[in-house]
Amino acid sequence: MGFSRDIETIESVVCKGDPAFERVPKSRLDQALVALKSCANDTDKDGFLLTAMKVVALAGNGHSRLIPNAAISVVPRRIVVRDGQPVWVEDGRAHRILAVDGAPYEQLLSAWSGLLAGNVARCQVLSGIMLAWPAALQWAGVGHGESIRYHLETGAERSFSLQDVVPALPLYPVAETGAVDPRLDDHGLPGGSIVEMRFAAWWWRIADLKALDVEQVTRGVSQMSEQPGANVVIDLRGNPGGSFLKAIPLIDWLRTQWRGTRCAVLVNAYTFSASIVTAALLTCHLGSRAQLIGSDMGDDLAFFAEGGTIVLQDTGAHLRHSTAHHDWETGQVATSTPPEIADHMVAAGPLHVMQTMRAKQEQAALTFVREG
């Protein structure tokens, strides 16, 4: 088969095109590339992809990564992470996974530490597909038999033959939201929706800042202007990002015209990239009136992003690379920060999230906006 074209692309990005790799010692990067080049003429695509993930993860940047989803096969079930633990999705219900072939989740996550980049929450998010990918399990030291056994908290087991694997992408979209059904957000709504509900407050569900319709935001702001004193809940859970600039009309209205006293901002580990920026801007501009509620987000406030995605020619996997530095903790602008981002840069951090288990997050948000 051969992977020489993919290696050439990866080497170009990590050595010249992505500033996140400037922090990696040259000797360490060179050593990793030598190992990758030794796979050039292999026929084991999964093994090559895992080795490539190890190279790209050296940057320690959650945005810069090798995304295998379009190139691999997995067991025919969806696994996502909730409250820091993996759950097995079956018939619309989620069951916690305790172990795979006897190996506890924490052991597997530790074994993948060199393959997954970003903060703890981000690595947990990315571990969902790893738990379903036989080659990743074998990398972690399990799953070497003819089938894979998942041990559930209920005491039940689910076993899958390696002959029954299916393409990963329909079950594991590149922009992972953590929803039970990857076609929907976690409220059973099409990805990208904004929903306005009345629970004694304005409730905004922003599912995807990439698909966000600015006209929809403008209409919503116009409606909110009729009750400028109403408290607000903004739900960014499961939001993989896109362009935070699309949320600026909402942020500006809240900053300059809103007369309410409390804004709850719901976040979780799947809140990533531009949705983290949106959360940072809201808490910075609204001050004590805003409160983050949920769980730790999928990245820190300083990261490299923008850039783009390359489809690798040999394997079909995606290589996500970055070009611009963001620092929403100190507000420092770097030479690689584009002007349209620098214009909005603020020192928002460190951020405090009121830690709440998933099942109680909506109620915690409503309690905050009603009672403080």
C-alpha positions as CSV (number, residue, x, y, z in Angstrom):
1,M,0.0,0.0,0.0
2,G,2.6,2.6,1.1
3,F,2.1,5.9,3.0
4,S,4.9,8.0,1.5
5,R,2.5,10.8,0.4
6,D,0.9,11.1,3.8
7,I,4.3,11.2,5.5
8,E,5.4,14.0,3.2
9,T,2.3,16.0,4.1
10,I,2.6,15.4,7.8
11,E,6.3,16.3,7.8
12,S,5.6,19.5,6.0
13,V,2.9,20.6,8.5
14,V,4.7,19.7,11.7
15,C,8.1,21.1,10.5
16,K,7.0,24.2,8.7
17,G,3.3,24.9,8.7
18,D,2.0,24.7,12.3
19,P,3.4,27.1,14.9
20,A,2.3,24.8,17.7
21,F,5.2,22.5,16.9
22,E,7.7,25.3,17.5
23,R,7.5,24.3,21.2
24,V,8.6,20.7,20.5
25,P,12.4,20.0,20.8
26,K,13.8,19.4,17.4
27,S,15.5,16.1,18.5
28,R,12.2,14.8,19.8
29,L,10.3,15.7,16.6
30,D,13.0,14.2,14.4
31,Q,12.9,11.0,16.3
32,A,9.2,10.7,15.9
33,L,9.4,11.4,12.2
34,V,12.1,8.7,11.8
35,A,9.6,6.2,13.3
36,L,6.9,7.4,11.0
37,K,9.0,7.1,7.9
38,S,9.9,3.6,8.9
39,C,6.2,2.8,8.2
40,A,6.3,4.2,4.6
41,N,6.1,0.8,2.9
42,D,3.9,-0.9,5.4
43,T,0.5,-2.4,4.7
44,D,-0.9,-1.9,8.2
45,K,-3.0,1.3,7.8
46,D,-4.2,1.4,11.4
47,G,-0.7,1.0,12.7
48,F,0.5,3.8,10.5
49,L,-2.4,6.1,11.6
50,L,-1.6,5.5,15.3
51,T,2.1,6.2,14.7
52,A,1.1,9.4,12.8
53,M,-1.2,10.4,15.7
54,K,1.8,10.1,18.0
55,V,3.8,12.5,15.8
56,V,1.0,15.2,15.6
57,A,0.2,14.9,19.3
58,L,3.7,16.1,20.2
59,A,2.5,19.7,19.8
60,G,0.2,19.3,22.8
61,N,-2.3,21.4,21.0
62,G,-6.0,20.2,21.0
63,H,-6.6,21.7,17.6
64,S,-3.6,20.1,15.8
65,R,-4.2,16.5,15.4
66,L,-4.5,13.5,13.1
67,I,-8.2,12.6,12.8
68,P,-8.6,8.9,11.8
69,N,-12.4,8.8,11.7
70,A,-12.8,8.6,7.9
71,A,-10.1,6.0,7.5
72,I,-10.9,3.3,10.1
73,S,-13.4,0.8,11.2
74,V,-14.9,0.4,14.7
75,V,-17.3,-1.9,16.6
76,P,-20.9,-1.0,15.5
77,R,-21.8,1.0,18.6
78,R,-21.3,4.6,19.7
79,I,-19.2,5.4,22.8
80,V,-19.2,8.9,24.2
81,V,-17.9,10.4,27.5
82,R,-20.2,11.8,30.2
83,D,-19.0,13.2,33.5
84,G,-15.5,12.0,32.7
85,Q,-16.6,8.4,32.1
86,P,-17.2,6.5,28.8
87,V,-20.8,5.3,28.2
88,W,-22.0,2.7,25.8
89,V,-25.0,3.9,23.7
90,E,-27.6,1.3,22.9
91,D,-31.2,1.8,21.9
92,G,-31.0,5.4,22.8
93,R,-29.8,4.6,26.3
94,A,-26.3,5.2,27.8
95,H,-24.6,2.7,30.1
96,R,-21.2,3.4,31.7
97,I,-18.3,1.2,30.5
98,L,-16.1,0.0,33.4
99,A,-13.5,-1.9,31.4
100,V,-12.6,-3.4,28.0
101,D,-11.4,-7.0,28.0
102,G,-10.8,-6.5,31.7
103,A,-8.7,-3.3,31.4
104,P,-10.3,-0.4,33.3
105,Y,-10.9,2.9,31.4
106,E,-8.3,4.8,33.3
107,Q,-5.6,2.3,32.2
108,L,-6.6,2.6,28.6
109,L,-6.7,6.4,28.7
110,S,-3.2,6.4,30.2
111,A,-1.9,4.2,27.4
112,W,-3.2,6.6,24.8
113,S,-1.6,9.7,26.5
114,G,1.0,9.9,23.7
115,L,-1.7,9.8,21.0
116,L,-4.2,12.3,22.3
117,A,-3.4,16.0,22.7
118,G,-5.0,18.8,24.7
119,N,-6.2,19.0,28.3
120,V,-7.7,16.1,30.3
121,A,-11.3,16.8,29.2
122,R,-10.2,16.9,25.5
123,C,-8.4,13.6,25.8
124,Q,-11.4,12.0,27.4
125,V,-13.6,13.3,24.6
126,L,-11.3,11.8,22.0
127,S,-11.1,8.5,23.8
128,G,-14.7,7.6,22.8
129,I,-13.7,6.5,19.3
130,M,-10.5,4.9,20.6
131,L,-12.5,2.6,22.8
132,A,-14.4,1.4,19.7
133,W,-11.3,1.1,17.4
134,P,-9.7,-2.4,17.7
135,A,-6.3,-1.2,16.6
136,A,-6.3,1.5,19.3
137,L,-7.3,-1.1,21.9
138,Q,-4.4,-3.3,20.8
139,W,-2.0,-0.4,21.1
140,A,-3.2,-0.1,24.7
141,G,-2.5,-3.8,25.3
142,V,-6.0,-5.3,25.0
143,G,-8.3,-6.6,22.3
144,H,-5.8,-9.1,20.8
145,G,-8.4,-11.9,20.6
146,E,-11.0,-12.6,17.9
147,S,-13.6,-10.5,19.8
148,I,-13.7,-7.5,22.2
149,R,-15.7,-7.6,25.4
150,Y,-17.1,-4.4,27.0
151,H,-17.9,-4.6,30.7
152,L,-20.8,-2.4,31.7
153,E,-21.8,-0.9,35.0
154,T,-25.0,-2.8,34.9
155,G,-23.0,-6.0,35.2
156,A,-23.8,-6.9,31.6
157,E,-21.2,-7.5,28.9
158,R,-21.2,-6.7,25.2
159,S,-19.0,-8.8,22.9
160,F,-18.1,-8.0,19.3
161,S,-16.2,-10.1,16.7
162,L,-13.5,-8.3,14.8
163,Q,-15.3,-9.4,11.7
164,D,-18.3,-7.2,12.6
165,V,-16.6,-3.8,12.4
166,V,-18.1,-1.0,10.4
167,P,-16.8,2.4,9.0
168,A,-16.3,4.8,11.8
169,L,-17.5,8.1,10.3
170,P,-21.3,7.6,10.5
171,L,-21.0,6.8,14.2
172,Y,-18.1,9.2,15.0
173,P,-18.3,12.5,13.1
174,V,-15.1,14.6,13.0
175,A,-16.8,17.4,14.9
176,E,-17.8,15.4,17.9
177,T,-20.6,16.7,20.1
178,G,-21.1,13.8,22.5
179,A,-24.7,13.3,21.5
180,V,-26.3,9.9,21.7
181,D,-27.2,10.2,18.0
182,P,-24.4,11.8,16.0
183,R,-26.9,13.4,13.7
184,L,-28.5,15.3,16.4
185,D,-27.5,17.5,19.3
186,D,-28.0,16.2,22.8
187,H,-31.5,17.7,22.9
188,G,-32.7,15.7,19.9
189,L,-32.4,18.7,17.6
190,P,-30.6,18.9,14.3
191,G,-27.0,20.0,14.7
192,G,-26.5,23.8,14.4
193,S,-29.9,24.7,15.8
194,I,-30.5,27.6,18.1
195,V,-33.6,27.1,20.2
196,E,-35.3,29.8,22.3
197,M,-37.4,28.4,25.1
198,R,-39.1,30.1,28.0
199,F,-38.3,28.7,31.5
200,A,-38.7,32.0,33.3
201,A,-35.6,33.0,31.2
202,W,-34.4,33.2,27.7
203,W,-32.7,29.9,26.8
204,W,-30.3,29.7,23.9
205,R,-29.1,26.3,22.6
206,I,-26.1,27.0,20.4
207,A,-25.2,23.6,19.0
208,D,-22.6,24.5,16.4
209,L,-21.0,27.9,15.7
210,K,-19.9,26.7,12.3
211,A,-23.5,26.2,11.1
212,L,-24.9,29.2,13.1
213,D,-27.1,31.5,11.0
214,V,-26.2,35.1,11.9
215,E,-29.7,36.3,10.8
216,Q,-31.2,33.8,13.3
217,V,-29.1,35.4,16.0
218,T,-30.2,38.9,14.9
219,R,-33.9,37.9,15.1
220,G,-33.4,36.4,18.5
221,V,-31.7,39.5,19.8
222,S,-34.6,41.6,18.5
223,Q,-37.0,39.4,20.4
224,M,-35.0,39.6,23.5
225,S,-34.9,43.4,23.2
226,E,-38.6,43.3,24.0
227,Q,-37.8,42.0,27.5
228,P,-34.3,43.3,28.2
229,G,-34.6,42.5,31.9
230,A,-35.1,38.8,31.4
231,N,-32.4,36.5,32.7
232,V,-30.6,34.3,30.2
233,V,-29.3,30.7,29.8
234,I,-26.8,30.1,27.0
235,D,-26.2,26.4,26.3
236,L,-22.8,25.7,24.7
237,R,-22.6,22.0,25.7
238,G,-21.6,19.8,22.8
239,N,-20.6,22.8,20.7
240,P,-17.5,21.8,18.7
241,G,-16.8,25.4,17.5
242,G,-16.7,27.2,14.2
243,S,-16.6,31.0,14.2
244,F,-17.1,32.9,17.5
245,L,-17.6,36.0,15.3
246,K,-21.1,34.7,14.5
247,A,-22.0,35.0,18.2
248,I,-20.7,38.6,18.5
249,P,-24.2,40.2,17.9
250,L,-25.6,38.3,20.9
251,I,-22.5,39.0,23.0
252,D,-22.6,42.7,22.1
253,W,-26.3,43.0,22.9
254,L,-25.8,41.4,26.3
255,R,-22.8,43.6,27.0
256,T,-24.4,46.9,26.1
257,Q,-28.2,46.6,26.3
258,W,-29.2,43.7,28.5
259,R,-30.7,44.7,31.8
260,G,-30.9,41.3,33.4
261,T,-29.0,40.2,36.4
262,R,-27.9,36.6,35.7
263,C,-26.6,34.7,32.7
264,A,-25.9,31.0,33.1
265,V,-23.5,29.6,30.5
266,L,-23.7,25.8,30.2
267,V,-20.5,24.1,29.1
268,N,-18.9,20.6,29.1
269,A,-16.0,18.7,27.7
270,Y,-17.4,18.8,24.2
271,T,-17.4,22.6,24.3
272,F,-14.4,23.3,22.1
273,S,-12.6,25.9,20.1
274,A,-14.8,28.9,19.2
275,S,-17.4,28.0,21.8
276,I,-14.8,28.3,24.5
277,V,-14.0,31.7,23.1
278,T,-17.7,32.6,23.3
279,A,-17.8,31.4,26.9
280,A,-14.7,33.5,27.7
281,L,-16.2,36.6,26.1
282,L,-19.5,36.3,27.9
283,T,-17.9,35.9,31.3
284,C,-15.4,38.7,30.7
285,H,-17.9,41.2,29.5
286,L,-20.7,40.3,31.9
287,G,-18.6,39.9,34.9
288,S,-20.4,38.7,38.1
289,R,-23.7,38.5,36.2
290,A,-22.4,35.4,34.3
291,Q,-21.6,32.0,35.6
292,L,-20.2,28.9,33.8
293,I,-22.1,25.8,34.8
294,G,-21.4,22.1,33.9
295,S,-18.0,20.6,33.5
296,D,-14.5,21.5,32.4
297,M,-14.3,22.6,28.7
298,G,-12.3,20.8,26.0
299,D,-9.3,23.1,26.0
300,D,-7.5,25.7,28.0
301,L,-7.8,29.4,27.1
302,A,-4.4,29.6,25.3
303,F,-4.1,27.5,22.2
304,F,-3.3,27.5,18.5
305,A,-6.2,27.3,16.0
306,E,-7.5,28.6,12.7
307,G,-5.6,26.8,9.9
308,G,-7.5,24.1,8.1
309,T,-7.9,20.4,7.4
310,I,-6.0,18.3,4.8
311,V,-7.4,15.0,3.6
312,L,-4.4,12.6,3.4
313,Q,-4.0,11.0,0.0
314,D,-2.9,7.5,1.0
315,T,-5.2,6.8,4.0
316,G,-8.1,9.3,3.7
317,A,-7.6,10.4,7.3
318,H,-7.8,14.1,8.1
319,L,-4.8,16.2,9.3
320,R,-6.0,19.2,11.2
321,H,-3.4,22.0,11.5
322,S,-3.3,25.4,13.1
323,T,-1.9,28.8,12.1
324,A,-2.9,31.3,14.7
325,H,-2.3,31.8,18.4
326,H,-5.2,32.6,20.8
327,D,-4.7,33.7,24.4
328,W,-8.0,34.4,26.1
329,E,-6.5,34.1,29.5
330,T,-4.1,37.0,29.4
331,G,-5.4,38.8,26.3
332,Q,-1.9,38.8,24.8
333,V,-1.9,39.1,21.0
334,A,0.8,37.2,19.0
335,T,2.2,37.9,15.6
336,S,0.2,35.0,14.2
337,T,-3.1,36.3,15.7
338,P,-5.3,37.5,12.8
339,P,-6.6,41.1,13.2
340,E,-10.3,40.0,13.3
341,I,-9.5,37.9,16.3
342,A,-7.2,40.4,17.9
343,D,-9.9,43.0,17.8
344,H,-12.0,40.9,20.3
345,M,-9.1,39.5,22.4
346,V,-9.7,40.0,26.1
347,A,-8.1,38.7,29.3
348,A,-10.9,36.5,30.5
349,G,-9.1,33.9,32.6
350,P,-8.8,31.9,34.6
351,L,-12.4,30.8,34.2
352,H,-14.4,29.1,37.0
353,V,-16.9,26.4,36.1
354,M,-19.5,25.5,38.7
355,Q,-19.1,21.7,38.5
356,T,-22.4,19.9,38.1
357,M,-23.2,16.4,37.0
358,R,-24.8,16.1,33.6
359,A,-28.2,15.1,34.9
360,K,-28.5,18.2,37.0
361,Q,-27.0,20.9,34.8
362,E,-30.2,22.3,33.3
363,Q,-31.7,22.6,36.8
364,A,-28.5,24.2,38.1
365,A,-28.7,26.8,35.3
366,L,-32.3,27.6,36.0
367,T,-31.7,27.8,39.7
368,F,-28.9,30.3,39.1
369,V,-30.9,32.6,36.8
370,R,-33.9,32.5,39.1
371,E,-32.3,32.7,42.5
372,G,-28.6,33.4,42.1
